[in-house]
Amino acid sequence: MIKIYFLKVIFPKKYSELFKLDILSKELGICKDKISITKDRYGRPFLNDFPDFYFSISHSKDAIACGVSDSPIGIDIEKIKPLKTKIIEKFFTPKEEAYIYSNLEKQNERFIEIWTKKEAYVKGFGKGMEIIPFNSFDVLDDRRIKTEYVDNQILSVFSESIKNGIDVNIVKLENN
Amino acid sequence: MTNRKKLSLLEYILELDEGELEENTKLSELEGWDSMAKISLIALMDDEFGKALSGEHIRGFNTVQDILDFMD
């Protein structure tokens, strides 16, 4: 199963490290100071003591999301904002570009949808866009990627297990 | 291109108001310095300055001034 913890918060960038440790501590049932995160050869974070546990974290301007799973996972979250034509022109495929511009009313959210799918994809593979150029793969029909709308944010999740029908559960947390 | 014009281009990428960005601002402290801003910067460097910006260059940037220096 894939579980995505979601929290709306002020200054998500500052809080994301603590949020990640809180989630990992809760999921693994260990103290935060016992969590030791390293990176694999593709740059993906993993826990030495829990080789079958995978996680991915992302933040937008006002929310944080942390995904956990028993198989490799990549997530990305963004708030809907105006599209950037240069990014579409240089980093998206013609098919993705056509999808965005074919609906004037929804082009901003379609831009963010494609963006988060691509980010989730490269984070899932762990190689980053330097090794996997964004315009070298098409995400529109990729059944390994699931996209959800959460509180005016677009959240995309990549995992090989998604195409096999695994559930993606989103857990919305309250900021105390 | 003047420094002010360069800062203005960066403010657009970082979704900041005009005049908000200073040369000595640390990039890590900017909420807008995310992967989309970095990709936008790659496009900007290519279009406006004819320079190829790599991930290695980006990782070496600590302050706004480092980016301005690369633009020269």
gemmi code that builds the backbone of each chain (N, CA, C; Angstrom):
import gemmi

chains = {
    "A": [
        ("MET", (0.832, -1.201, 0.000), (0.000, 0.000, 0.000), (0.869, 1.255, 0.000)),
        ("ILE", (0.320, 2.301, -0.608), (1.018, 3.586, -0.599), (0.204, 4.535, 0.270)),
        ("LYS", (0.900, 5.191, 1.200), (0.233, 6.154, 2.067), (0.908, 7.512, 1.882)),
        ("ILE", (0.097, 8.537, 1.662), (0.651, 9.880, 1.497), (0.143, 10.759, 2.636)),
        ("TYR", (1.044, 11.244, 3.439), (0.664, 12.179, 4.504), (0.735, 13.596, 3.939)),
        ("PHE", (-0.309, 14.359, 4.187), (-0.433, 15.702, 3.616), (-0.722, 16.701, 4.726)),
        ("LEU", (-0.005, 17.822, 4.702), (-0.209, 18.854, 5.719), (-0.089, 20.239, 5.100)),
        ("LYS", (-1.098, 21.072, 5.352), (-0.997, 22.475, 4.932), (-0.275, 23.224, 6.043)),
        ("VAL", (0.701, 24.024, 5.700), (1.510, 24.672, 6.732), (2.148, 25.948, 6.173)),
        ("ILE", (2.397, 26.894, 7.080), (3.125, 28.100, 6.666), (4.616, 27.733, 6.651)),
        ("PHE", (5.374, 28.254, 5.735), (6.804, 27.960, 5.594), (7.105, 26.459, 5.452)),
        ("PRO", (6.517, 25.801, 4.473), (6.733, 24.360, 4.314), (8.197, 23.962, 4.119)),
        ("LYS", (8.954, 24.819, 3.469), (10.367, 24.478, 3.218), (11.120, 24.282, 4.536)),
        ("LYS", (10.843, 25.196, 5.485), (11.532, 25.120, 6.783), (11.078, 23.904, 7.583)),
        ("TYR", (9.804, 23.560, 7.437), (9.224, 22.526, 8.278), (9.347, 21.119, 7.682)),
        ("SER", (9.730, 21.010, 6.405), (9.657, 19.710, 5.735), (10.575, 18.647, 6.350)),
        ("GLU", (11.749, 19.040, 6.811), (12.687, 18.072, 7.402), (12.081, 17.455, 8.673)),
        ("LEU", (11.530, 18.325, 9.514), (10.914, 17.853, 10.757), (9.692, 16.975, 10.456)),
        ("PHE", (8.912, 17.403, 9.477), (7.718, 16.653, 9.068), (8.110, 15.240, 8.629)),
        ("LYS", (9.150, 15.165, 7.811), (9.634, 13.857, 7.325), (9.999, 12.955, 8.514)),
        ("LEU", (10.754, 13.501, 9.461), (11.169, 12.692, 10.619), (9.961, 12.271, 11.455)),
        ("ASP", (8.990, 13.167, 11.596), (7.768, 12.825, 12.343), (7.048, 11.641, 11.700)),
        ("ILE", (6.912, 11.709, 10.380), (6.202, 10.641, 9.657), (6.977, 9.319, 9.736)),
        ("LEU", (8.272, 9.378, 9.490), (9.070, 8.143, 9.516), (9.055, 7.528, 10.915)),
        ("SER", (9.146, 8.384, 11.922), (9.126, 7.904, 13.307), (7.800, 7.189, 13.598)),
        ("LYS", (6.716, 7.799, 13.156), (5.377, 7.227, 13.375), (5.217, 5.913, 12.613)),
        ("GLU", (5.622, 5.901, 11.364), (5.466, 4.719, 10.517), (6.304, 3.540, 11.005)),
        ("LEU", (7.522, 3.843, 11.461), (8.447, 2.769, 11.815), (8.412, 2.428, 13.301)),
        ("GLY", (7.774, 3.296, 14.084), (7.694, 3.051, 15.518), (9.027, 3.185, 16.215)),
        ("ILE", (9.850, 4.099, 15.742), (11.142, 4.342, 16.396), (11.310, 5.834, 16.687)),
        ("CYS", (12.239, 6.157, 17.607), (12.487, 7.561, 17.933), (13.123, 8.270, 16.737)),
        ("LYS", (12.859, 9.573, 16.647), (13.411, 10.349, 15.535), (14.930, 10.304, 15.485)),
        ("ASP", (15.551, 10.271, 16.686), (17.029, 10.288, 16.692), (17.642, 8.942, 16.285)),
        ("LYS", (16.791, 7.944, 16.085), (17.292, 6.632, 15.621), (17.172, 6.498, 14.093)),
        ("ILE", (16.624, 7.526, 13.471), (16.419, 7.457, 12.015), (17.691, 7.883, 11.288)),
        ("SER", (18.198, 6.989, 10.481), (19.427, 7.274, 9.742), (19.140, 7.169, 8.241)),
        ("ILE", (19.153, 8.318, 7.583), (18.808, 8.359, 6.153), (20.069, 8.474, 5.309)),
        ("THR", (20.186, 7.588, 4.330), (21.289, 7.702, 3.360), (20.676, 7.691, 1.959)),
        ("LYS", (21.527, 7.779, 0.941), (21.011, 7.784, -0.428), (21.598, 6.624, -1.216)),
        ("ASP", (20.746, 6.034, -2.088), (21.253, 4.946, -2.917), (22.032, 5.523, -4.105)),
        ("ARG", (22.503, 4.655, -5.003), (23.377, 5.134, -6.067), (22.643, 6.030, -7.067)),
        ("TYR", (21.322, 6.033, -7.011), (20.551, 6.933, -7.869), (20.133, 8.213, -7.136)),
        ("GLY", (20.570, 8.352, -5.908), (20.239, 9.564, -5.155), (18.932, 9.484, -4.396)),
        ("ARG", (18.311, 8.293, -4.390), (17.047, 8.152, -3.657), (17.324, 7.945, -2.164)),
        ("PRO", (16.545, 8.600, -1.300), (16.764, 8.404, 0.133), (16.284, 7.029, 0.585)),
        ("PHE", (17.017, 6.427, 1.490), (16.522, 5.181, 2.087), (17.068, 5.045, 3.503)),
        ("LEU", (16.484, 4.089, 4.237), (16.865, 3.875, 5.626), (17.662, 2.578, 5.722)),
        ("ASN", (18.870, 2.674, 6.242), (19.745, 1.497, 6.348), (19.088, 0.330, 7.078)),
        ("ASP", (18.379, 0.653, 8.147), (17.821, -0.405, 8.993), (16.479, -0.944, 8.478)),
        ("PHE", (15.925, -0.315, 7.446), (14.619, -0.741, 6.920), (14.680, -0.816, 5.391)),
        ("PRO", (15.361, -1.838, 4.869), (15.604, -1.907, 3.417), (14.334, -2.054, 2.569)),
        ("ASP", (13.223, -2.496, 3.168), (11.986, -2.657, 2.391), (11.009, -1.497, 2.588)),
        ("PHE", (11.517, -0.429, 3.156), (10.659, 0.741, 3.410), (11.141, 1.888, 2.512)),
        ("TYR", (10.211, 2.463, 1.774), (10.573, 3.546, 0.847), (9.750, 4.792, 1.156)),
        ("PHE", (10.355, 5.940, 0.914), (9.612, 7.179, 1.149), (10.059, 8.259, 0.172)),
        ("SER", (9.227, 9.279, 0.042), (9.542, 10.411, -0.827), (8.827, 11.622, -0.259)),
        ("ILE", (9.499, 12.763, -0.286), (8.882, 13.967, 0.292), (8.888, 15.104, -0.715)),
        ("SER", (7.888, 15.955, -0.629), (7.794, 17.104, -1.532), (7.037, 18.212, -0.812)),
        ("HIS", (7.331, 19.451, -1.187), (6.528, 20.544, -0.632), (6.224, 21.565, -1.716)),
        ("SER", (5.085, 22.211, -1.533), (4.710, 23.309, -2.421), (4.890, 24.587, -1.612)),
        ("LYS", (4.245, 25.664, -2.025), (4.391, 26.912, -1.267), (3.607, 26.922, 0.026)),
        ("ASP", (2.620, 26.051, 0.147), (1.897, 26.040, 1.418), (1.456, 24.650, 1.876)),
        ("ALA", (2.128, 23.629, 1.399), (1.797, 22.283, 1.882), (3.013, 21.362, 1.757)),
        ("ILE", (2.992, 20.313, 2.571), (4.043, 19.278, 2.515), (3.349, 17.933, 2.317)),
        ("ALA", (3.981, 17.048, 1.553), (3.468, 15.687, 1.415), (4.633, 14.720, 1.577)),
        ("CYS", (4.376, 13.642, 2.305), (5.401, 12.602, 2.476), (4.749, 11.262, 2.153)),
        ("GLY", (5.273, 10.574, 1.144), (4.735, 9.286, 0.742), (5.573, 8.151, 1.298)),
        ("VAL", (4.915, 7.097, 1.773), (5.631, 5.917, 2.264), (5.060, 4.676, 1.583)),
        ("SER", (5.936, 3.701, 1.344), (5.495, 2.505, 0.634), (6.479, 1.365, 0.859)),
        ("ASP", (6.046, 0.135, 0.452), (6.971, -0.995, 0.537), (7.652, -1.240, -0.813)),
        ("SER", (7.483, -0.291, -1.754), (8.231, -0.356, -3.015), (8.660, 1.069, -3.384)),
        ("PRO", (9.671, 1.204, -4.259), (10.185, 2.542, -4.567), (9.080, 3.504, -4.999)),
        ("ILE", (9.178, 4.728, -4.537), (8.111, 5.710, -4.739), (8.720, 7.096, -4.994)),
        ("GLY", (8.018, 7.880, -5.799), (8.414, 9.277, -5.995), (7.166, 10.118, -5.954)),
        ("ILE", (7.181, 11.216, -5.208), (5.996, 12.066, -5.174), (6.370, 13.521, -5.454)),
        ("ASP", (5.399, 14.276, -5.932), (5.606, 15.713, -6.100), (4.288, 16.439, -5.895)),
        ("ILE", (4.364, 17.584, -5.237), (3.158, 18.381, -4.989), (3.420, 19.822, -5.411)),
        ("GLU", (2.430, 20.427, -6.027), (2.529, 21.837, -6.436), (1.167, 22.481, -6.320)),
        ("LYS", (1.188, 23.754, -5.993), (-0.030, 24.545, -6.018), (-0.282, 24.942, -7.475)),
        ("ILE", (-1.552, 25.057, -7.846), (-1.860, 25.479, -9.219), (-1.451, 26.941, -9.388)),
        ("LYS", (-0.667, 27.192, -10.425), (-0.212, 28.556, -10.697), (-0.069, 28.726, -12.202)),
        ("PRO", (0.150, 29.966, -12.658), (0.211, 30.182, -14.106), (1.289, 29.346, -14.785)),
        ("LEU", (0.952, 28.824, -15.950), (1.911, 27.980, -16.681), (3.121, 28.787, -17.137)),
        ("LYS", (4.201, 28.096, -17.361), (5.431, 28.723, -17.847), (5.704, 28.189, -19.249)),
        ("THR", (5.494, 29.064, -20.220), (5.583, 28.622, -21.625), (6.966, 28.079, -21.978)),
        ("LYS", (8.010, 28.679, -21.387), (9.378, 28.238, -21.704), (9.624, 26.803, -21.243)),
        ("ILE", (9.057, 26.470, -20.098), (9.230, 25.102, -19.586), (8.522, 24.118, -20.513)),
        ("ILE", (7.314, 24.476, -20.932), (6.560, 23.588, -21.835), (7.340, 23.402, -23.143)),
        ("GLU", (7.820, 24.517, -23.666), (8.537, 24.512, -24.950), (9.821, 23.681, -24.891)),
        ("LYS", (10.541, 23.804, -23.801), (11.868, 23.171, -23.734), (11.888, 21.804, -23.061)),
        ("PHE", (10.936, 21.556, -22.157), (11.067, 20.354, -21.333), (9.909, 19.358, -21.426)),
        ("PHE", (8.831, 19.730, -22.130), (7.706, 18.806, -22.266), (7.687, 18.227, -23.679)),
        ("THR", (7.021, 17.087, -23.837), (6.918, 16.479, -25.170), (5.798, 17.176, -25.969)),
        ("PRO", (5.812, 17.042, -27.302), (4.735, 17.649, -28.107), (3.344, 17.173, -27.681)),
        ("LYS", (3.252, 15.914, -27.288), (1.954, 15.367, -26.863), (1.478, 16.046, -25.569)),
        ("GLU", (2.397, 16.229, -24.649), (2.057, 16.899, -23.385), (1.687, 18.363, -23.636)),
        ("GLU", (2.437, 18.980, -24.544), (2.167, 20.386, -24.891), (0.754, 20.522, -25.482)),
        ("ALA", (0.418, 19.604, -26.376), (-0.911, 19.637, -27.004), (-2.007, 19.454, -25.950)),
        ("TYR", (-1.767, 18.556, -25.007), (-2.735, 18.306, -23.928), (-2.977, 19.583, -23.120)),
        ("ILE", (-1.926, 20.301, -22.794), (-2.056, 21.522, -21.978), (-2.839, 22.600, -22.737)),
        ("TYR", (-2.432, 22.847, -23.985), (-3.021, 23.969, -24.717), (-4.393, 23.648, -25.338)),
        ("SER", (-4.818, 22.401, -25.266), (-6.099, 22.050, -25.884), (-7.294, 22.463, -25.023)),
        ("ASN", (-7.029, 22.909, -23.797), (-8.124, 23.359, -22.940), (-7.712, 24.661, -22.261)),
        ("LEU", (-8.207, 25.762, -22.807), (-7.791, 27.086, -22.331), (-8.091, 27.288, -20.847)),
        ("GLU", (-9.267, 26.835, -20.423), (-9.665, 27.037, -19.026), (-8.816, 26.239, -18.043)),
        ("LYS", (-8.368, 25.095, -18.495), (-7.643, 24.212, -17.576), (-6.148, 24.161, -17.842)),
        ("GLN", (-5.617, 25.079, -18.655), (-4.216, 24.914, -19.054), (-3.234, 25.083, -17.889)),
        ("ASN", (-3.577, 25.930, -16.913), (-2.656, 26.077, -15.771), (-2.604, 24.793, -14.942)),
        ("GLU", (-3.773, 24.235, -14.670), (-3.743, 23.004, -13.872), (-3.188, 21.826, -14.660)),
        ("ARG", (-3.399, 21.828, -15.970), (-2.811, 20.748, -16.777), (-1.277, 20.871, -16.811)),
        ("PHE", (-0.796, 22.113, -16.830), (0.654, 22.336, -16.775), (1.232, 21.765, -15.469)),
        ("ILE", (0.574, 22.086, -14.356), (1.056, 21.584, -13.064), (0.889, 20.062, -12.980)),
        ("GLU", (-0.185, 19.562, -13.566), (-0.389, 18.103, -13.583), (0.798, 17.409, -14.263)),
        ("ILE", (1.170, 17.893, -15.452), (2.292, 17.279, -16.181), (3.600, 17.468, -15.407)),
        ("TRP", (3.766, 18.667, -14.870), (5.004, 18.949, -14.127), (5.172, 17.976, -12.953)),
        ("THR", (4.112, 17.834, -12.142), (4.224, 16.967, -10.963), (4.396, 15.502, -11.366)),
        ("LYS", (3.764, 15.108, -12.467), (3.936, 13.723, -12.938), (5.414, 13.482, -13.299)),
        ("LYS", (6.010, 14.438, -13.981), (7.400, 14.272, -14.390), (8.341, 14.266, -13.180)),
        ("GLU", (8.067, 15.161, -12.249), (8.896, 15.213, -11.042), (8.776, 13.902, -10.251)),
        ("ALA", (7.541, 13.421, -10.107), (7.327, 12.169, -9.371), (8.055, 11.016, -10.070)),
        ("TYR", (8.005, 11.017, -11.384), (8.655, 9.968, -12.183), (10.169, 9.955, -11.945)),
        ("VAL", (10.815, 11.108, -12.089), (12.282, 11.114, -11.926), (12.680, 10.875, -10.464)),
        ("LYS", (11.821, 11.294, -9.525), (12.141, 11.020, -8.124), (11.968, 9.525, -7.826)),
        ("GLY", (11.000, 8.908, -8.467), (10.781, 7.471, -8.286), (11.934, 6.648, -8.818)),
        ("PHE", (12.463, 7.082, -9.942), (13.627, 6.400, -10.492), (14.909, 6.833, -9.788)),
        ("GLY", (14.838, 8.029, -9.181), (15.974, 8.499, -8.398), (17.142, 9.011, -9.205)),
        ("LYS", (16.939, 9.236, -10.485), (18.092, 9.646, -11.282), (18.115, 11.157, -11.540)),
        ("GLY", (17.011, 11.807, -11.304), (16.969, 13.250, -11.516), (16.886, 13.601, -12.982)),
        ("MET", (16.499, 14.846, -13.250), (16.278, 15.230, -14.641), (17.558, 15.408, -15.441)),
        ("GLU", (18.727, 15.418, -14.752), (19.977, 15.503, -15.509), (20.225, 14.213, -16.277)),
        ("ILE", (19.824, 13.096, -15.668), (20.037, 11.795, -16.302), (18.823, 11.413, -17.146)),
        ("ILE", (17.644, 11.779, -16.683), (16.435, 11.533, -17.468), (15.886, 12.899, -17.894)),
        ("PRO", (16.285, 13.421, -19.066), (15.755, 14.727, -19.482), (14.235, 14.712, -19.520)),
        ("PHE", (13.626, 15.789, -19.039), (12.175, 15.853, -18.918), (11.449, 15.626, -20.253)),
        ("ASN", (12.071, 16.039, -21.347), (11.369, 15.894, -22.634), (11.637, 14.547, -23.308)),
        ("SER", (12.307, 13.646, -22.566), (12.619, 12.345, -23.168), (11.580, 11.281, -22.825)),
        ("PHE", (10.607, 11.627, -22.020), (9.581, 10.639, -21.667), (8.234, 11.331, -21.550)),
        ("ASP", (7.208, 10.579, -21.863), (5.855, 11.117, -21.869), (5.079, 10.547, -20.679)),
        ("VAL", (4.468, 11.421, -19.909), (3.796, 10.936, -18.694), (2.280, 10.805, -18.826)),
        ("LEU", (1.741, 11.279, -19.936), (0.275, 11.338, -20.048), (-0.414, 9.991, -19.872)),
        ("ASP", (0.141, 8.969, -20.483), (-0.522, 7.659, -20.428), (0.223, 6.660, -19.541)),
        ("ASP", (1.086, 7.182, -18.677), (1.878, 6.288, -17.825), (1.026, 5.802, -16.660)),
        ("ARG", (0.728, 4.529, -16.654), (-0.170, 3.964, -15.638), (0.521, 3.740, -14.299)),
        ("ARG", (1.791, 4.079, -14.227), (2.510, 3.986, -12.954), (2.387, 5.287, -12.156)),
        ("ILE", (1.735, 6.281, -12.756), (1.616, 7.583, -12.086), (0.150, 7.887, -11.792)),
        ("LYS", (-0.102, 8.266, -10.545), (-1.461, 8.652, -10.149), (-1.431, 10.114, -9.704)),
        ("THR", (-2.436, 10.881, -10.145), (-2.489, 12.297, -9.779), (-3.800, 12.595, -9.060)),
        ("GLU", (-3.676, 13.324, -7.956), (-4.854, 13.674, -7.152), (-4.862, 15.176, -6.881)),
        ("TYR", (-6.061, 15.718, -6.683), (-6.201, 17.101, -6.243), (-6.449, 17.094, -4.738)),
        ("VAL", (-5.627, 17.824, -3.991), (-5.806, 17.893, -2.546), (-5.713, 19.361, -2.126)),
        ("ASP", (-6.810, 19.908, -1.628), (-6.825, 21.294, -1.138), (-6.155, 22.278, -2.099)),
        ("ASN", (-6.586, 22.304, -3.319), (-6.053, 23.225, -4.325), (-4.590, 22.959, -4.688)),
        ("GLN", (-4.110, 21.781, -4.338), (-2.759, 21.373, -4.717), (-2.916, 20.179, -5.659)),
        ("ILE", (-1.921, 19.999, -6.510), (-1.908, 18.795, -7.345), (-0.772, 17.905, -6.867)),
        ("LEU", (-1.127, 16.670, -6.595), (-0.178, 15.714, -6.030), (-0.052, 14.526, -6.978)),
        ("SER", (1.175, 14.244, -7.411), (1.392, 13.069, -8.268), (2.298, 12.071, -7.563)),
        ("VAL", (1.989, 10.803, -7.782), (2.723, 9.709, -7.153), (3.154, 8.737, -8.236)),
        ("PHE", (4.430, 8.375, -8.222), (4.929, 7.364, -9.155), (5.341, 6.123, -8.374)),
        ("SER", (4.876, 4.981, -8.816), (5.337, 3.708, -8.261), (4.972, 2.611, -9.259)),
        ("GLU", (5.879, 1.681, -9.445), (5.594, 0.554, -10.341), (4.335, -0.178, -9.895)),
        ("SER", (4.090, -0.184, -8.571), (2.952, -0.956, -8.056), (1.604, -0.303, -8.373)),
        ("ILE", (1.591, 0.972, -8.761), (0.312, 1.642, -9.064), (-0.370, 0.996, -10.271)),
        ("LYS", (0.425, 0.589, -11.244), (-0.193, -0.013, -12.441), (-0.827, -1.373, -12.140)),
        ("ASN", (-0.444, -1.946, -11.008), (-1.055, -3.208, -10.596), (-2.296, -2.982, -9.723)),
        ("GLY", (-2.686, -1.730, -9.599), (-3.926, -1.423, -8.901), (-3.804, -1.185, -7.409)),
        ("ILE", (-2.582, -0.963, -6.940), (-2.412, -0.739, -5.505), (-3.100, 0.570, -5.086)),
        ("ASP", (-3.647, 0.589, -3.870), (-4.334, 1.782, -3.375), (-3.343, 2.878, -2.990)),
        ("VAL", (-3.731, 4.115, -3.271), (-2.965, 5.265, -2.781), (-3.870, 5.986, -1.782)),
        ("ASN", (-3.505, 5.912, -0.523), (-4.314, 6.548, 0.524), (-3.705, 7.873, 0.950)),
        ("ILE", (-4.507, 8.909, 0.900), (-4.012, 10.225, 1.312), (-4.527, 10.533, 2.709)),
        ("VAL", (-3.591, 10.803, 3.613), (-3.946, 11.090, 5.004), (-3.716, 12.584, 5.241)),
        ("LYS", (-4.809, 13.319, 5.413), (-4.676, 14.758, 5.647), (-4.497, 15.017, 7.141)),
        ("LEU", (-3.410, 15.667, 7.466), (-3.115, 15.944, 8.874), (-3.496, 17.382, 9.207)),
        ("GLU", (-3.804, 17.604, 10.470), (-4.109, 18.959, 10.938), (-2.861, 19.541, 11.565)),
        ("ASN", (-2.654, 20.828, 11.346), (-1.495, 21.495, 11.932), (-1.825, 21.934, 13.351)),
        ("ASN", (-1.186, 21.307, 14.347), (-1.461, 21.669, 15.752), (-0.461, 22.696, 16.263)),
    ],
    "B": [
        ("MET", (23.528, 43.957, -19.939), (22.319, 43.978, -19.105), (22.677, 44.473, -17.695)),
        ("THR", (21.852, 45.348, -17.152), (22.143, 45.885, -15.811), (21.850, 44.831, -14.737)),
        ("ASN", (22.458, 45.051, -13.568), (22.207, 44.153, -12.445), (20.726, 44.147, -12.061)),
        ("ARG", (20.113, 45.329, -12.144), (18.691, 45.438, -11.781), (17.827, 44.598, -12.716)),
        ("LYS", (18.166, 44.625, -14.001), (17.411, 43.844, -14.987), (17.585, 42.339, -14.715)),
        ("LYS", (18.829, 41.953, -14.377), (19.076, 40.533, -14.069), (18.289, 40.110, -12.825)),
        ("LEU", (18.308, 40.979, -11.812), (17.556, 40.667, -10.583), (16.067, 40.552, -10.889)),
        ("SER", (15.618, 41.402, -11.784), (14.203, 41.389, -12.157), (13.828, 40.057, -12.829)),
        ("LEU", (14.703, 39.559, -13.669), (14.455, 38.256, -14.309), (14.387, 37.145, -13.258)),
        ("LEU", (15.291, 37.223, -12.275), (15.295, 36.214, -11.210), (14.049, 36.341, -10.328)),
        ("GLU", (13.635, 37.584, -10.085), (12.422, 37.786, -9.273), (11.214, 37.151, -9.961)),
        ("TYR", (11.169, 37.238, -11.271), (10.069, 36.626, -12.016), (10.089, 35.100, -11.837)),
        ("ILE", (11.275, 34.528, -11.987), (11.409, 33.067, -11.837), (11.033, 32.618, -10.427)),
        ("LEU", (11.464, 33.410, -9.448), (11.260, 33.032, -8.045), (9.897, 33.489, -7.499)),
        ("GLU", (9.092, 34.082, -8.390), (7.749, 34.558, -8.027), (7.800, 35.559, -6.881)),
        ("LEU", (8.738, 36.500, -6.983), (8.878, 37.552, -5.971), (8.454, 38.887, -6.577)),
        ("ASP", (8.172, 39.856, -5.701), (7.830, 41.190, -6.186), (9.088, 41.919, -6.646)),
        ("GLU", (8.878, 42.876, -7.530), (9.975, 43.688, -8.048), (10.711, 44.365, -6.877)),
        ("GLY", (12.040, 44.246, -6.857), (12.851, 44.912, -5.827), (13.014, 44.106, -4.556)),
        ("GLU", (12.414, 42.918, -4.521), (12.446, 42.118, -3.288), (13.763, 41.346, -3.104)),
        ("LEU", (14.403, 41.062, -4.230), (15.592, 40.203, -4.182), (16.875, 41.030, -4.022)),
        ("GLU", (17.771, 40.549, -3.160), (19.064, 41.224, -2.986), (20.186, 40.271, -3.363)),
        ("GLU", (21.314, 40.855, -3.740), (22.447, 40.046, -4.215), (22.927, 39.031, -3.179)),
        ("ASN", (22.914, 39.446, -1.909), (23.478, 38.554, -0.878), (22.461, 37.573, -0.294)),
        ("THR", (21.244, 37.542, -0.866), (20.232, 36.591, -0.379), (20.698, 35.156, -0.617)),
        ("LYS", (20.559, 34.332, 0.435), (20.912, 32.918, 0.278), (19.764, 32.188, -0.423)),
        ("LEU", (20.105, 31.423, -1.436), (19.075, 30.719, -2.207), (18.301, 29.727, -1.334)),
        ("SER", (18.992, 29.091, -0.400), (18.333, 28.085, 0.450), (17.244, 28.708, 1.326)),
        ("GLU", (17.290, 30.028, 1.501), (16.287, 30.689, 2.341), (15.061, 31.130, 1.545)),
        ("LEU", (15.110, 30.972, 0.235), (14.001, 31.408, -0.607), (12.990, 30.280, -0.816)),
        ("GLU", (11.745, 30.517, -0.433), (10.699, 29.502, -0.625), (10.557, 29.127, -2.105)),
        ("GLY", (10.796, 30.104, -2.974), (10.582, 29.872, -4.405), (11.729, 29.174, -5.114)),
        ("TRP", (12.830, 28.923, -4.431), (13.989, 28.262, -5.051), (13.748, 26.751, -5.051)),
        ("ASP", (12.889, 26.320, -5.956), (12.528, 24.907, -6.032), (12.889, 24.361, -7.414)),
        ("SER", (12.477, 23.142, -7.676), (12.891, 22.514, -8.936), (12.342, 23.261, -10.157)),
        ("MET", (11.132, 23.838, -10.027), (10.585, 24.579, -11.175), (11.390, 25.854, -11.429)),
        ("ALA", (11.813, 26.512, -10.353), (12.641, 27.721, -10.508), (13.977, 27.352, -11.155)),
        ("LYS", (14.525, 26.212, -10.763), (15.823, 25.795, -11.308), (15.710, 25.484, -12.808)),
        ("ILE", (14.639, 24.829, -13.190), (14.439, 24.529, -14.620), (14.178, 25.814, -15.401)),
        ("SER", (13.428, 26.734, -14.789), (13.191, 28.025, -15.438), (14.508, 28.775, -15.623)),
        ("LEU", (15.395, 28.631, -14.655), (16.705, 29.293, -14.748), (17.540, 28.701, -15.894)),
        ("ILE", (17.456, 27.389, -16.070), (18.165, 26.740, -17.187), (17.664, 27.325, -18.511)),
        ("ALA", (16.326, 27.471, -18.625), (15.735, 28.026, -19.855), (16.152, 29.483, -20.048)),
        ("LEU", (16.148, 30.244, -18.946), (16.519, 31.663, -19.000), (17.970, 31.843, -19.453)),
        ("MET", (18.860, 31.051, -18.870), (20.282, 31.157, -19.215), (20.510, 30.849, -20.699)),
        ("ASP", (19.769, 29.884, -21.187), (19.883, 29.499, -22.592), (19.344, 30.618, -23.497)),
        ("ASP", (18.151, 31.103, -23.195), (17.485, 32.085, -24.067), (18.109, 33.473, -24.001)),
        ("GLU", (18.362, 33.954, -22.778), (18.797, 35.352, -22.612), (20.308, 35.518, -22.642)),
        ("PHE", (21.036, 34.488, -22.219), (22.491, 34.643, -22.074), (23.287, 33.652, -22.929)),
        ("GLY", (22.579, 32.741, -23.610), (23.260, 31.771, -24.466), (24.193, 30.849, -23.712)),
        ("LYS", (23.852, 30.586, -22.444), (24.730, 29.742, -21.614), (24.024, 28.452, -21.206)),
        ("ALA", (24.795, 27.373, -21.214), (24.237, 26.076, -20.795), (24.481, 25.900, -19.303)),
        ("LEU", (23.408, 25.856, -18.575), (23.501, 25.724, -17.115), (23.275, 24.258, -16.742)),
        ("SER", (24.226, 23.681, -16.020), (24.089, 22.265, -15.633), (23.640, 22.148, -14.175)),
        ("GLY", (23.262, 20.931, -13.810), (22.893, 20.673, -12.423), (24.063, 20.933, -11.492)),
        ("GLU", (25.258, 20.659, -11.988), (26.464, 20.888, -11.172), (26.626, 22.385, -10.877)),
        ("HIS", (26.406, 23.208, -11.911), (26.458, 24.662, -11.700), (25.445, 25.062, -10.635)),
        ("ILE", (24.210, 24.559, -10.791), (23.135, 24.956, -9.879), (23.465, 24.559, -8.447)),
        ("ARG", (23.997, 23.356, -8.291), (24.352, 22.912, -6.934), (25.445, 23.788, -6.325)),
        ("GLY", (26.237, 24.426, -7.176), (27.311, 25.296, -6.685), (26.831, 26.697, -6.318)),
        ("PHE", (25.604, 27.046, -6.672), (25.078, 28.371, -6.347), (24.636, 28.428, -4.883)),
        ("ASN", (25.170, 29.390, -4.147), (24.731, 29.580, -2.759), (23.892, 30.839, -2.587)),
        ("THR", (24.305, 31.894, -3.276), (23.589, 33.161, -3.136), (23.111, 33.653, -4.508)),
        ("VAL", (22.278, 34.680, -4.478), (21.789, 35.299, -5.713), (22.978, 35.825, -6.534)),
        ("GLN", (23.984, 36.346, -5.825), (25.170, 36.885, -6.514), (25.853, 35.807, -7.366)),
        ("ASP", (25.870, 34.579, -6.886), (26.494, 33.484, -7.664), (25.807, 33.331, -9.018)),
        ("ILE", (24.491, 33.490, -9.041), (23.751, 33.385, -10.312), (24.065, 34.592, -11.191)),
        ("LEU", (24.090, 35.766, -10.574), (24.395, 36.988, -11.340), (25.786, 36.875, -11.983)),
        ("ASP", (26.739, 36.325, -11.226), (28.102, 36.167, -11.762), (28.098, 35.241, -12.979)),
        ("PHE", (27.266, 34.191, -12.924), (27.202, 33.238, -14.038), (26.625, 33.896, -15.290)),
        ("MET", (25.783, 34.901, -15.078), (25.153, 35.585, -16.216), (26.156, 36.436, -17.003)),
        ("ASP", (27.246, 36.833, -16.364), (28.226, 37.724, -17.032), (28.985, 37.029, -18.148)),
    ],
}
model = gemmi.Model(1)
for chain_id, residues in chains.items():
    chain = gemmi.Chain(chain_id)
    for i, (resn, *xyz) in enumerate(residues, 1):
        res = gemmi.Residue()
        res.name, res.seqid = resn, gemmi.SeqId(i, " ")
        for name, pos in zip(("N", "CA", "C"), xyz):
            atom = gemmi.Atom()
            atom.name, atom.element = name, gemmi.Element(name[0])
            atom.pos, atom.b_iso = gemmi.Position(*pos), 0.0
            res.add_atom(atom)
        chain.add_residue(res)
    model.add_chain(chain)
structure = gemmi.Structure()
structure.add_model(model)
structure.setup_entities()
